Amino acid sequence: MRLKAAVHYTVGCLCEEVASDKEIQFSKQTIAAISEMTFRQCENFAKDLEMFARHAKRSTVNTEDVKLLARRSNSLLKYITEKNEEIAQLNLERKAKKKKKSEDRNKNSRESAEDGEVDNEN
Amino acid sequence: MEGAGFRKELVGKLLRLHFQDSGTRVSGDALQLMAELLKIFVTEAAVRGARQAQAEDVALVGVDQLEKVLPQLVGGHGGCR
């Protein structure tokens, strides 16, 4: 299954980072075991997330559901909450940049429309 | 985000694999957050395994070391420092 292989690859990379940081090595079986465990945990996560969303009468899982998932540990919850704000902030900045780009584009296309170019219905 | 990590696309596929309802979706932000969560999960397992190996004074983190730290990680009491 390609999904498992993809998980295995990422787990390998992450273990590699820890290995060089701690100056220690991980056996292949260990990486495989962590990979297998992660893959299995995803089933639990997925089912919980779906239940949380459904409980809130939503069909789309959102970040509140993920935060609920992380409630088991205070430090984990704190980290995840901070990450969430980081992500939201990053997306806001990205959207602002895109908006500005499309405004510039509209300005340019309006100018070139006078040359008889294709106009869009929207 | 520095270093290795789970791609959003992969996380989405992993979750959708286990949804009971085919109509359930995941927001982009939630996918990013889940990628972070999974990264912590894996890193924590690796770090605890490494610490166990160091405590036992072995140079390799084998399944023996991993077995000792996994229950706490997967069990009910989330103990991430």
N, CA and C atoms of all chains as a GROMACS GRO file, in nm:
protein
  609
    1MET      N    1   0.084  -0.119   0.000
    1MET     CA    2   0.000   0.000   0.000
    1MET      C    3   0.088   0.125   0.000
    2ARG      N    4   0.062   0.210  -0.096
    2ARG     CA    5   0.149   0.326  -0.112
    2ARG      C    6   0.139   0.423   0.003
    3LEU      N    7   0.022   0.431   0.067
    3LEU     CA    8   0.007   0.522   0.179
    3LEU      C    9   0.102   0.483   0.291
    4LYS      N   10   0.108   0.355   0.320
    4LYS     CA   11   0.197   0.307   0.427
    4LYS      C   12   0.341   0.339   0.393
    5ALA      N   13   0.375   0.323   0.266
    5ALA     CA   14   0.513   0.351   0.224
    5ALA      C   15   0.544   0.499   0.242
    6ALA      N   16   0.446   0.583   0.212
    6ALA     CA   17   0.466   0.727   0.227
    6ALA      C   18   0.485   0.763   0.374
    7VAL      N   19   0.404   0.701   0.459
    7VAL     CA   20   0.417   0.724   0.603
    7VAL      C   21   0.555   0.678   0.649
    8HIS      N   22   0.593   0.560   0.602
    8HIS     CA   23   0.722   0.503   0.642
    8HIS      C   24   0.836   0.597   0.606
    9TYR      N   25   0.826   0.656   0.487
    9TYR     CA   26   0.931   0.747   0.441
    9TYR      C   27   0.941   0.869   0.532
   10THR      N   28   0.827   0.928   0.563
   10THR     CA   29   0.827   1.048   0.648
   10THR      C   30   0.877   1.014   0.788
   11VAL      N   31   0.833   0.899   0.840
   11VAL     CA   32   0.878   0.857   0.973
   11VAL      C   33   1.030   0.840   0.972
   12GLY      N   34   1.080   0.781   0.864
   12GLY     CA   35   1.224   0.763   0.850
   12GLY      C   36   1.298   0.896   0.856
   13CYS      N   37   1.246   0.994   0.784
   13CYS     CA   38   1.308   1.127   0.783
   13CYS      C   39   1.309   1.188   0.922
   14LEU      N   40   1.195   1.179   0.990
   14LEU     CA   41   1.184   1.238   1.123
   14LEU      C   42   1.279   1.168   1.221
   15CYS      N   43   1.289   1.035   1.212
   15CYS     CA   44   1.379   0.961   1.300
   15CYS      C   45   1.523   1.000   1.270
   16GLU      N   46   1.551   1.023   1.143
   16GLU     CA   47   1.685   1.064   1.102
   16GLU      C   48   1.724   1.194   1.171
   17GLU      N   49   1.629   1.287   1.181
   17GLU     CA   50   1.656   1.414   1.246
   17GLU      C   51   1.686   1.394   1.395
   18VAL      N   52   1.607   1.309   1.459
   18VAL     CA   53   1.629   1.281   1.601
   18VAL      C   54   1.763   1.210   1.619
   19ALA      N   55   1.792   1.118   1.527
   19ALA     CA   56   1.916   1.041   1.534
   19ALA      C   57   2.038   1.132   1.532
   20SER      N   58   2.038   1.228   1.439
   20SER     CA   59   2.155   1.315   1.431
   20SER      C   60   2.157   1.412   1.549
   21ASP      N   61   2.042   1.449   1.598
   21ASP     CA   62   2.036   1.539   1.713
   21ASP      C   63   2.086   1.471   1.840
   22LYS      N   64   2.047   1.345   1.860
   22LYS     CA   65   2.083   1.273   1.981
   22LYS      C   66   2.212   1.192   1.964
   23GLU      N   67   2.265   1.194   1.840
   23GLU     CA   68   2.385   1.115   1.809
   23GLU      C   69   2.364   0.969   1.846
   24ILE      N   70   2.255   0.914   1.794
   24ILE     CA   71   2.224   0.774   1.820
   24ILE      C   72   2.163   0.718   1.693
   25GLN      N   73   2.150   0.585   1.686
   25GLN     CA   74   2.093   0.527   1.564
   25GLN      C   75   1.964   0.452   1.593
   26PHE      N   76   1.878   0.449   1.491
   26PHE     CA   77   1.754   0.373   1.504
   26PHE      C   78   1.761   0.250   1.416
   27SER      N   79   1.722   0.136   1.471
   27SER     CA   80   1.723   0.016   1.389
   27SER      C   81   1.607   0.024   1.289
   28LYS      N   82   1.622  -0.052   1.181
   28LYS     CA   83   1.517  -0.051   1.077
   28LYS      C   84   1.385  -0.098   1.134
   29GLN      N   85   1.394  -0.194   1.227
   29GLN     CA   86   1.269  -0.247   1.285
   29GLN      C   87   1.199  -0.140   1.367
   30THR      N   88   1.279  -0.058   1.434
   30THR     CA   89   1.221   0.049   1.516
   30THR      C   90   1.146   0.148   1.429
   31ILE      N   91   1.209   0.188   1.319
   31ILE     CA   92   1.144   0.283   1.228
   31ILE      C   93   1.016   0.221   1.173
   32ALA      N   94   1.023   0.094   1.140
   32ALA     CA   95   0.905   0.026   1.088
   32ALA      C   96   0.795   0.020   1.193
   33ALA      N   97   0.836  -0.003   1.319
   33ALA     CA   98   0.738  -0.013   1.428
   33ALA      C   99   0.670   0.122   1.452
   34ILE      N  100   0.749   0.229   1.452
   34ILE     CA  101   0.691   0.362   1.473
   34ILE      C  102   0.598   0.395   1.356
   35SER      N  103   0.641   0.358   1.238
   35SER     CA  104   0.561   0.384   1.119
   35SER      C  105   0.427   0.311   1.126
   36GLU      N  106   0.433   0.185   1.165
   36GLU     CA  107   0.311   0.105   1.176
   36GLU      C  108   0.218   0.163   1.281
   37MET      N  109   0.276   0.204   1.394
   37MET     CA  110   0.198   0.260   1.503
   37MET      C  111   0.130   0.390   1.460
   38THR      N  112   0.206   0.472   1.387
   38THR     CA  113   0.150   0.599   1.339
   38THR      C  114   0.034   0.573   1.244
   39PHE      N  115   0.055   0.480   1.155
   39PHE     CA  116  -0.050   0.446   1.058
   39PHE      C  117  -0.177   0.402   1.130
   40ARG      N  118  -0.159   0.319   1.234
   40ARG     CA  119  -0.275   0.270   1.307
   40ARG      C  120  -0.341   0.381   1.387
   41GLN      N  121  -0.260   0.470   1.444
   41GLN     CA  122  -0.316   0.581   1.520
   41GLN      C  123  -0.405   0.669   1.434
   42CYS      N  124  -0.371   0.680   1.305
   42CYS     CA  125  -0.450   0.763   1.216
   42CYS      C  126  -0.594   0.717   1.210
   43GLU      N  127  -0.613   0.588   1.225
   43GLU     CA  128  -0.751   0.536   1.224
   43GLU      C  129  -0.827   0.592   1.343
   44ASN      N  130  -0.764   0.588   1.462
   44ASN     CA  131  -0.827   0.643   1.582
   44ASN      C  132  -0.854   0.792   1.565
   45PHE      N  133  -0.752   0.863   1.517
   45PHE     CA  134  -0.765   1.007   1.497
   45PHE      C  135  -0.881   1.038   1.402
   46ALA      N  136  -0.882   0.968   1.291
   46ALA     CA  137  -0.984   0.994   1.188
   46ALA      C  138  -1.124   0.973   1.245
   47LYS      N  139  -1.142   0.862   1.315
   47LYS     CA  140  -1.275   0.832   1.368
   47LYS      C  141  -1.316   0.935   1.472
   48ASP      N  142  -1.223   0.973   1.559
   48ASP     CA  143  -1.253   1.075   1.659
   48ASP      C  144  -1.288   1.207   1.593
   49LEU      N  145  -1.206   1.249   1.496
   49LEU     CA  146  -1.229   1.376   1.428
   49LEU      C  147  -1.366   1.379   1.362
   50GLU      N  148  -1.399   1.269   1.298
   50GLU     CA  149  -1.528   1.262   1.230
   50GLU      C  150  -1.643   1.274   1.330
   51MET      N  151  -1.624   1.208   1.445
   51MET     CA  152  -1.727   1.213   1.549
   51MET      C  153  -1.743   1.353   1.606
   52PHE      N  154  -1.628   1.419   1.627
   52PHE     CA  155  -1.633   1.555   1.682
   52PHE      C  156  -1.709   1.647   1.587
   53ALA      N  157  -1.676   1.637   1.458
   53ALA     CA  158  -1.740   1.723   1.360
   53ALA      C  159  -1.890   1.695   1.354
   54ARG      N  160  -1.922   1.566   1.353
   54ARG     CA  161  -2.063   1.528   1.344
   54ARG      C  162  -2.139   1.578   1.466
   55HIS      N  163  -2.072   1.571   1.583
   55HIS     CA  164  -2.134   1.617   1.707
   55HIS      C  165  -2.167   1.765   1.697
   56ALA      N  166  -2.082   1.839   1.626
   56ALA     CA  167  -2.106   1.982   1.609
   56ALA      C  168  -2.192   2.008   1.486
   57LYS      N  169  -2.249   1.902   1.431
   57LYS     CA  170  -2.337   1.910   1.316
   57LYS      C  171  -2.266   1.968   1.194
   58ARG      N  172  -2.141   1.929   1.177
   58ARG     CA  173  -2.065   1.971   1.060
   58ARG      C  174  -2.024   1.849   0.980
   59SER      N  175  -2.004   1.869   0.850
   59SER     CA  176  -1.952   1.757   0.772
   59SER      C  177  -1.805   1.780   0.738
   60THR      N  178  -1.753   1.897   0.776
   60THR     CA  179  -1.613   1.926   0.753
   60THR      C  180  -1.539   1.937   0.885
   61VAL      N  181  -1.436   1.856   0.900
   61VAL     CA  182  -1.352   1.860   1.019
   61VAL      C  183  -1.272   1.990   1.016
   62ASN      N  184  -1.272   2.064   1.127
   62ASN     CA  185  -1.193   2.187   1.132
   62ASN      C  186  -1.092   2.184   1.247
   63THR      N  187  -1.023   2.296   1.266
   63THR     CA  188  -0.914   2.298   1.363
   63THR      C  189  -0.962   2.279   1.507
   64GLU      N  190  -1.086   2.316   1.535
   64GLU     CA  191  -1.138   2.296   1.670
   64GLU      C  192  -1.143   2.147   1.704
   65ASP      N  193  -1.178   2.067   1.603
   65ASP     CA  194  -1.182   1.922   1.621
   65ASP      C  195  -1.041   1.869   1.649
   66VAL      N  196  -0.944   1.922   1.577
   66VAL     CA  197  -0.806   1.876   1.596
   66VAL      C  198  -0.759   1.912   1.736
   67LYS      N  199  -0.797   2.032   1.780
   67LYS     CA  200  -0.756   2.075   1.916
   67LYS      C  201  -0.817   1.984   2.021
   68LEU      N  202  -0.940   1.942   1.996
   68LEU     CA  203  -1.006   1.851   2.090
   68LEU      C  204  -0.930   1.720   2.098
   69LEU      N  205  -0.878   1.679   1.983
   69LEU     CA  206  -0.800   1.556   1.975
   69LEU      C  207  -0.675   1.565   2.063
   70ALA      N  208  -0.618   1.686   2.070
   70ALA     CA  209  -0.492   1.706   2.141
   70ALA      C  210  -0.510   1.733   2.289
   71ARG      N  211  -0.633   1.721   2.339
   71ARG     CA  212  -0.661   1.762   2.477
   71ARG      C  213  -0.592   1.674   2.582
   72ARG      N  214  -0.545   1.554   2.541
   72ARG     CA  215  -0.493   1.458   2.639
   72ARG      C  216  -0.378   1.515   2.721
   73SER      N  217  -0.300   1.600   2.658
   73SER     CA  218  -0.183   1.653   2.729
   73SER      C  219  -0.184   1.804   2.721
   74ASN      N  220  -0.161   1.868   2.836
   74ASN     CA  221  -0.165   2.015   2.839
   74ASN      C  222  -0.062   2.077   2.747
   75SER      N  223   0.061   2.023   2.754
   75SER     CA  224   0.167   2.081   2.673
   75SER      C  225   0.142   2.057   2.524
   76LEU      N  226   0.085   1.941   2.492
   76LEU     CA  227   0.053   1.913   2.352
   76LEU      C  228  -0.055   2.008   2.303
   77LEU      N  229  -0.158   2.026   2.387
   77LEU     CA  230  -0.268   2.114   2.350
   77LEU      C  231  -0.218   2.256   2.329
   78LYS      N  232  -0.130   2.298   2.418
   78LYS     CA  233  -0.074   2.434   2.409
   78LYS      C  234   0.003   2.448   2.278
   79TYR      N  235   0.087   2.349   2.249
   79TYR     CA  236   0.168   2.354   2.127
   79TYR      C  237   0.079   2.359   2.004
   80ILE      N  238  -0.021   2.273   2.002
   80ILE     CA  239  -0.112   2.267   1.887
   80ILE      C  240  -0.190   2.396   1.872
   81THR      N  241  -0.233   2.452   1.982
   81THR     CA  242  -0.308   2.579   1.975
   81THR      C  243  -0.220   2.689   1.917
   82GLU      N  244  -0.094   2.692   1.960
   82GLU     CA  245  -0.001   2.793   1.908
   82GLU      C  246   0.022   2.771   1.760
   83LYS      N  247   0.041   2.646   1.720
   83LYS     CA  248   0.063   2.613   1.579
   83LYS      C  249  -0.056   2.658   1.497
   84ASN      N  250  -0.174   2.637   1.552
   84ASN     CA  251  -0.297   2.674   1.483
   84ASN      C  252  -0.298   2.824   1.455
   85GLU      N  253  -0.257   2.903   1.554
   85GLU     CA  254  -0.255   3.048   1.535
   85GLU      C  255  -0.150   3.086   1.432
   86GLU      N  256  -0.037   3.018   1.436
   86GLU     CA  257   0.069   3.041   1.337
   86GLU      C  258   0.016   3.018   1.197
   87ILE      N  259  -0.051   2.904   1.180
   87ILE     CA  260  -0.104   2.866   1.049
   87ILE      C  261  -0.208   2.967   1.003
   88ALA      N  262  -0.298   3.006   1.094
   88ALA     CA  263  -0.402   3.101   1.058
   88ALA      C  264  -0.339   3.232   1.015
   89GLN      N  265  -0.237   3.276   1.088
   89GLN     CA  266  -0.169   3.401   1.057
   89GLN      C  267  -0.103   3.393   0.920
   90LEU      N  268  -0.035   3.280   0.894
   90LEU     CA  269   0.034   3.258   0.766
   90LEU      C  270  -0.065   3.263   0.652
   91ASN      N  271  -0.180   3.198   0.670
   91ASN     CA  272  -0.281   3.195   0.563
   91ASN      C  273  -0.340   3.333   0.539
   92LEU      N  274  -0.356   3.410   0.647
   92LEU     CA  275  -0.406   3.546   0.632
   92LEU      C  276  -0.310   3.628   0.547
   93GLU      N  277  -0.181   3.614   0.578
   93GLU     CA  278  -0.080   3.689   0.503
   93GLU      C  279  -0.079   3.648   0.357
   94ARG      N  280  -0.094   3.515   0.336
   94ARG     CA  281  -0.092   3.465   0.200
   94ARG      C  282  -0.212   3.517   0.122
   95LYS      N  283  -0.328   3.519   0.191
   95LYS     CA  284  -0.448   3.566   0.124
   95LYS      C  285  -0.436   3.714   0.090
   96ALA      N  286  -0.376   3.789   0.182
   96ALA     CA  287  -0.360   3.933   0.158
   96ALA      C  288  -0.270   3.954   0.037
   97LYS      N  289  -0.166   3.874   0.027
   97LYS     CA  290  -0.074   3.886  -0.087
   97LYS      C  291  -0.146   3.853  -0.216
   98LYS      N  292  -0.226   3.744  -0.210
   98LYS     CA  293  -0.297   3.701  -0.331
   98LYS      C  294  -0.396   3.808  -0.374
   99LYS      N  295  -0.465   3.865  -0.274
   99LYS     CA  296  -0.566   3.966  -0.304
   99LYS      C  297  -0.500   4.083  -0.373
  100LYS      N  298  -0.385   4.121  -0.319
  100LYS     CA  299  -0.316   4.235  -0.378
  100LYS      C  300  -0.273   4.202  -0.521
  101LYS      N  301  -0.224   4.079  -0.540
  101LYS     CA  302  -0.179   4.039  -0.674
  101LYS      C  303  -0.294   4.043  -0.773
  102SER      N  304  -0.411   3.992  -0.729
  102SER     CA  305  -0.523   3.986  -0.823
  102SER      C  306  -0.578   4.124  -0.848
  103GLU      N  307  -0.564   4.213  -0.750
  103GLU     CA  308  -0.608   4.352  -0.772
  103GLU      C  309  -0.519   4.416  -0.877
  104ASP      N  310  -0.389   4.389  -0.865
  104ASP     CA  311  -0.297   4.443  -0.965
  104ASP      C  312  -0.327   4.387  -1.104
  105ARG      N  313  -0.359   4.255  -1.103
  105ARG     CA  314  -0.388   4.191  -1.231
  105ARG      C  315  -0.512   4.251  -1.293
  106ASN      N  316  -0.615   4.273  -1.210
  106ASN     CA  317  -0.739   4.331  -1.261
  106ASN      C  318  -0.714   4.470  -1.318
  107LYS      N  319  -0.628   4.541  -1.247
  107LYS     CA  320  -0.595   4.675  -1.296
  107LYS      C  321  -0.532   4.664  -1.434
  108ASN      N  322  -0.435   4.572  -1.448
  108ASN     CA  323  -0.367   4.555  -1.576
  108ASN      C  324  -0.462   4.507  -1.684
  109SER      N  325  -0.551   4.410  -1.647
  109SER     CA  326  -0.639   4.355  -1.750
  109SER      C  327  -0.741   4.458  -1.795
  110ARG      N  328  -0.778   4.547  -1.700
  110ARG     CA  329  -0.872   4.651  -1.740
  110ARG      C  330  -0.807   4.742  -1.842
  111GLU      N  331  -0.678   4.769  -1.820
  111GLU     CA  332  -0.608   4.857  -1.912
  111GLU      C  333  -0.593   4.792  -2.049
  112SER      N  334  -0.562   4.657  -2.048
  112SER     CA  335  -0.541   4.588  -2.174
  112SER      C  336  -0.673   4.555  -2.244
  113ALA      N  337  -0.785   4.561  -2.170
  113ALA     CA  338  -0.915   4.532  -2.230
  113ALA      C  339  -0.948   4.637  -2.336
  114GLU      N  340  -0.893   4.754  -2.316
  114GLU     CA  341  -0.920   4.859  -2.412
  114GLU      C  342  -0.860   4.824  -2.548
  115ASP      N  343  -0.757   4.733  -2.548
  115ASP     CA  344  -0.696   4.692  -2.673
  115ASP      C  345  -0.780   4.585  -2.742
  116GLY      N  346  -0.894   4.551  -2.680
  116GLY     CA  347  -0.982   4.451  -2.742
  116GLY      C  348  -0.945   4.310  -2.707
  117GLU      N  349  -0.900   4.287  -2.585
  117GLU     CA  350  -0.866   4.150  -2.546
  117GLU      C  351  -0.988   4.078  -2.494
  118VAL      N  352  -0.971   3.947  -2.468
  118VAL     CA  353  -1.085   3.867  -2.421
  118VAL      C  354  -1.126   3.915  -2.283
  119ASP      N  355  -1.257   3.934  -2.266
  119ASP     CA  356  -1.304   3.975  -2.134
  119ASP      C  357  -1.370   3.857  -2.066
  120ASN      N  358  -1.359   3.853  -1.932
  120ASN     CA  359  -1.420   3.742  -1.858
  120ASN      C  360  -1.554   3.784  -1.799
  121GLU      N  361  -1.644   3.686  -1.798
  121GLU     CA  362  -1.781   3.712  -1.757
  121GLU      C  363  -1.785   3.756  -1.611
  122ASN      N  364  -1.699   3.695  -1.530
  122ASN     CA  365  -1.705   3.723  -1.386
  122ASN      C  366  -1.662   3.866  -1.360
  123MET      N  367   0.779   2.578   0.771
  123MET     CA  368   0.804   2.469   0.867
  123MET      C  369   0.934   2.398   0.832
  124GLU      N  370   1.022   2.391   0.929
  124GLU     CA  371   1.154   2.337   0.903
  124GLU      C  372   1.152   2.186   0.910
  125GLY      N  373   1.250   2.126   0.846
  125GLY     CA  374   1.272   1.983   0.860
  125GLY      C  375   1.169   1.898   0.790
  126ALA      N  376   1.173   1.768   0.822
  126ALA     CA  377   1.081   1.674   0.760
  126ALA      C  378   0.942   1.691   0.819
  127GLY      N  379   0.844   1.637   0.749
  127GLY     CA  380   0.709   1.646   0.802
  127GLY      C  381   0.612   1.575   0.711
  128PHE      N  382   0.487   1.566   0.753
  128PHE     CA  383   0.384   1.500   0.675
  128PHE      C  384   0.320   1.600   0.580
  129ARG      N  385   0.310   1.560   0.453
  129ARG     CA  386   0.245   1.649   0.356
  129ARG      C  387   0.095   1.649   0.377
  130LYS      N  388   0.034   1.764   0.353
  130LYS     CA  389  -0.111   1.778   0.370
  130LYS      C  390  -0.186   1.671   0.292
  131GLU      N  391  -0.139   1.649   0.170
  131GLU     CA  392  -0.206   1.553   0.083
  131GLU      C  393  -0.208   1.414   0.147
  132LEU      N  394  -0.095   1.376   0.203
  132LEU     CA  395  -0.084   1.245   0.266
  132LEU      C  396  -0.176   1.235   0.387
  133VAL      N  397  -0.176   1.341   0.468
  133VAL     CA  398  -0.260   1.341   0.588
  133VAL      C  399  -0.407   1.326   0.549
  134GLY      N  400  -0.447   1.401   0.447
  134GLY     CA  401  -0.585   1.393   0.401
  134GLY      C  402  -0.623   1.252   0.361
  135LYS      N  403  -0.535   1.188   0.284
  135LYS     CA  404  -0.564   1.051   0.239
  135LYS      C  405  -0.572   0.956   0.356
  136LEU      N  406  -0.481   0.973   0.451
  136LEU     CA  407  -0.480   0.886   0.568
  136LEU      C  408  -0.609   0.896   0.648
  137LEU      N  409  -0.658   1.018   0.664
  137LEU     CA  410  -0.780   1.036   0.741
  137LEU      C  411  -0.901   0.984   0.666
  138ARG      N  412  -0.909   1.021   0.538
  138ARG     CA  413  -1.027   0.981   0.460
  138ARG      C  414  -1.040   0.830   0.448
  139LEU      N  415  -0.925   0.763   0.463
  139LEU     CA  416  -0.925   0.616   0.458
  139LEU      C  417  -1.016   0.557   0.565
  140HIS      N  418  -1.028   0.629   0.678
  140HIS     CA  419  -1.100   0.572   0.792
  140HIS      C  420  -1.230   0.642   0.826
  141PHE      N  421  -1.269   0.740   0.748
  141PHE     CA  422  -1.398   0.805   0.775
  141PHE      C  423  -1.511   0.709   0.746
  142GLN      N  424  -1.611   0.712   0.834
  142GLN     CA  425  -1.727   0.624   0.815
  142GLN      C  426  -1.817   0.680   0.706
  143ASP      N  427  -1.828   0.813   0.706
  143ASP     CA  428  -1.916   0.882   0.613
  143ASP      C  429  -1.834   0.936   0.496
  144SER      N  430  -1.873   0.901   0.374
  144SER     CA  431  -1.794   0.946   0.259
  144SER      C  432  -1.804   1.095   0.238
  145GLY      N  433  -1.902   1.159   0.303
  145GLY     CA  434  -1.920   1.303   0.286
  145GLY      C  435  -1.833   1.386   0.379
  146THR      N  436  -1.764   1.321   0.472
  146THR     CA  437  -1.682   1.396   0.567
  146THR      C  438  -1.559   1.452   0.499
  147ARG      N  439  -1.534   1.583   0.522
  147ARG     CA  440  -1.418   1.648   0.465
  147ARG      C  441  -1.332   1.707   0.576
  148VAL      N  442  -1.214   1.750   0.537
  148VAL     CA  443  -1.126   1.814   0.634
  148VAL      C  444  -1.081   1.948   0.579
  149SER      N  445  -1.088   2.052   0.663
  149SER     CA  446  -1.046   2.184   0.617
  149SER      C  447  -0.894   2.186   0.600
  150GLY      N  448  -0.847   2.276   0.516
  150GLY     CA  449  -0.704   2.286   0.490
  150GLY      C  450  -0.624   2.314   0.616
  151ASP      N  451  -0.677   2.404   0.698
  151ASP     CA  452  -0.608   2.436   0.824
  151ASP      C  453  -0.601   2.315   0.915
  152ALA      N  454  -0.711   2.239   0.920
  152ALA     CA  455  -0.712   2.120   1.005
  152ALA      C  456  -0.609   2.019   0.956
  153LEU      N  457  -0.593   2.010   0.823
  153LEU     CA  458  -0.495   1.918   0.767
  153LEU      C  459  -0.354   1.959   0.810
  154GLN      N  460  -0.328   2.088   0.801
  154GLN     CA  461  -0.197   2.137   0.842
  154GLN      C  462  -0.171   2.109   0.988
  155LEU      N  463  -0.275   2.129   1.069
  155LEU     CA  464  -0.262   2.106   1.212
  155LEU      C  465  -0.240   1.959   1.242
  156MET      N  466  -0.311   1.873   1.171
  156MET     CA  467  -0.296   1.730   1.190
  156MET      C  468  -0.156   1.686   1.150
  157ALA      N  469  -0.102   1.749   1.045
  157ALA     CA  470   0.034   1.718   1.003
  157ALA      C  471   0.131   1.747   1.117
  158GLU      N  472   0.108   1.859   1.186
  158GLU     CA  473   0.190   1.895   1.301
  158GLU      C  474   0.175   1.791   1.412
  159LEU      N  475   0.052   1.752   1.436
  159LEU     CA  476   0.024   1.656   1.543
  159LEU      C  477   0.095   1.523   1.516
  160LEU      N  478   0.086   1.478   1.392
  160LEU     CA  479   0.151   1.352   1.357
  160LEU      C  480   0.302   1.364   1.369
  161LYS      N  481   0.353   1.480   1.331
  161LYS     CA  482   0.498   1.502   1.341
  161LYS      C  483   0.542   1.491   1.487
  162ILE      N  484   0.466   1.552   1.577
  162ILE     CA  485   0.498   1.546   1.719
  162ILE      C  486   0.492   1.402   1.767
  163PHE      N  487   0.390   1.332   1.723
  163PHE     CA  488   0.368   1.194   1.762
  163PHE      C  489   0.490   1.108   1.730
  164VAL      N  490   0.535   1.118   1.606
  164VAL     CA  491   0.650   1.040   1.562
  164VAL      C  492   0.777   1.084   1.633
  165THR      N  493   0.798   1.216   1.638
  165THR     CA  494   0.918   1.268   1.702
  165THR      C  495   0.925   1.227   1.847
  166GLU      N  496   0.812   1.232   1.916
  166GLU     CA  497   0.807   1.195   2.056
  166GLU      C  498   0.845   1.049   2.075
  167ALA      N  499   0.792   0.963   1.987
  167ALA     CA  500   0.826   0.821   1.996
  167ALA      C  501   0.976   0.801   1.976
  168ALA      N  502   1.030   0.871   1.877
  168ALA     CA  503   1.173   0.858   1.847
  168ALA      C  504   1.258   0.909   1.963
  169VAL      N  505   1.223   1.026   2.015
  169VAL     CA  506   1.300   1.086   2.124
  169VAL      C  507   1.296   1.000   2.249
  170ARG      N  508   1.178   0.948   2.282
  170ARG     CA  509   1.167   0.864   2.402
  170ARG      C  510   1.245   0.736   2.385
  171GLY      N  511   1.240   0.681   2.262
  171GLY     CA  512   1.318   0.561   2.233
  171GLY      C  513   1.465   0.588   2.250
  172ALA      N  514   1.507   0.704   2.198
  172ALA     CA  515   1.648   0.742   2.208
  172ALA      C  516   1.691   0.757   2.354
  173ARG      N  517   1.605   0.822   2.432
  173ARG     CA  518   1.636   0.842   2.574
  173ARG      C  519   1.647   0.709   2.647
  174GLN      N  520   1.559   0.615   2.612
  174GLN     CA  521   1.562   0.483   2.672
  174GLN      C  522   1.692   0.414   2.639
  175ALA      N  523   1.732   0.424   2.511
  175ALA     CA  524   1.857   0.362   2.469
  175ALA      C  525   1.975   0.422   2.543
  176GLN      N  526   1.973   0.555   2.560
  176GLN     CA  527   2.081   0.622   2.631
  176GLN      C  528   2.085   0.578   2.776
  177ALA      N  529   1.966   0.561   2.836
  177ALA     CA  530   1.958   0.517   2.975
  177ALA      C  531   2.015   0.376   2.989
  178GLU      N  532   1.996   0.295   2.885
  178GLU     CA  533   2.047   0.158   2.889
  178GLU      C  534   2.190   0.150   2.837
  179ASP      N  535   2.239   0.266   2.797
  179ASP     CA  536   2.377   0.275   2.747
  179ASP      C  537   2.400   0.190   2.622
  180VAL      N  538   2.303   0.192   2.532
  180VAL     CA  539   2.320   0.125   2.404
  180VAL      C  540   2.319   0.229   2.293
  181ALA      N  541   2.392   0.197   2.185
  181ALA     CA  542   2.409   0.295   2.077
  181ALA      C  543   2.298   0.289   1.974
  182LEU      N  544   2.213   0.187   1.987
  182LEU     CA  545   2.109   0.168   1.886
  182LEU      C  546   1.972   0.162   1.953
  183VAL      N  547   1.877   0.234   1.898
  183VAL     CA  548   1.741   0.226   1.949
  183VAL      C  549   1.673   0.109   1.880
  184GLY      N  550   1.661  -0.002   1.952
  184GLY     CA  551   1.599  -0.121   1.895
  184GLY      C  552   1.456  -0.134   1.943
  185VAL      N  553   1.390  -0.239   1.899
  185VAL     CA  554   1.250  -0.259   1.935
  185VAL      C  555   1.235  -0.280   2.085
  186ASP      N  556   1.340  -0.337   2.148
  186ASP     CA  557   1.334  -0.357   2.294
  186ASP      C  558   1.318  -0.224   2.366
  187GLN      N  559   1.394  -0.125   2.320
  187GLN     CA  560   1.384   0.006   2.383
  187GLN      C  561   1.249   0.069   2.351
  188LEU      N  562   1.206   0.056   2.227
  188LEU     CA  563   1.081   0.116   2.183
  188LEU      C  564   0.962   0.060   2.260
  189GLU      N  565   0.965  -0.070   2.281
  189GLU     CA  566   0.855  -0.136   2.351
  189GLU      C  567   0.833  -0.077   2.488
  190LYS      N  568   0.942  -0.032   2.550
  190LYS     CA  569   0.931   0.018   2.686
  190LYS      C  570   0.865   0.156   2.690
  191VAL      N  571   0.876   0.230   2.581
  191VAL     CA  572   0.825   0.368   2.585
  191VAL      C  573   0.692   0.384   2.512
  192LEU      N  574   0.656   0.290   2.428
  192LEU     CA  575   0.533   0.304   2.350
  192LEU      C  576   0.404   0.310   2.430
  193PRO      N  577   0.388   0.223   2.531
  193PRO     CA  578   0.260   0.222   2.602
  193PRO      C  579   0.219   0.358   2.655
  194GLN      N  580   0.315   0.431   2.709
  194GLN     CA  581   0.282   0.562   2.764
  194GLN      C  582   0.241   0.660   2.655
  195LEU      N  583   0.300   0.640   2.538
  195LEU     CA  584   0.275   0.732   2.428
  195LEU      C  585   0.136   0.712   2.371
  196VAL      N  586   0.099   0.586   2.356
  196VAL     CA  587  -0.026   0.554   2.290
  196VAL      C  588  -0.143   0.547   2.388
  197GLY      N  589  -0.109   0.528   2.514
  197GLY     CA  590  -0.212   0.508   2.616
  197GLY      C  591  -0.293   0.632   2.647
  198GLY      N  592  -0.378   0.620   2.746
  198GLY     CA  593  -0.472   0.727   2.779
  198GLY      C  594  -0.407   0.851   2.834
  199HIS      N  595  -0.299   0.836   2.911
  199HIS     CA  596  -0.240   0.954   2.972
  199HIS      C  597  -0.139   1.014   2.877
  200GLY      N  598  -0.175   1.122   2.808
  200GLY     CA  599  -0.080   1.189   2.720
  200GLY      C  600   0.030   1.250   2.805
  201GLY      N  601   0.152   1.206   2.784
  201GLY     CA  602   0.257   1.255   2.872
  201GLY      C  603   0.361   1.338   2.803
  202CYS      N  604   0.327   1.401   2.692
  202CYS     CA  605   0.426   1.480   2.619
  202CYS      C  606   0.469   1.597   2.705
  203ARG      N  607   0.597   1.615   2.724
  203ARG     CA  608   0.648   1.724   2.809
  203ARG      C  609   0.638   1.856   2.740
   0.00000   0.00000   0.00000
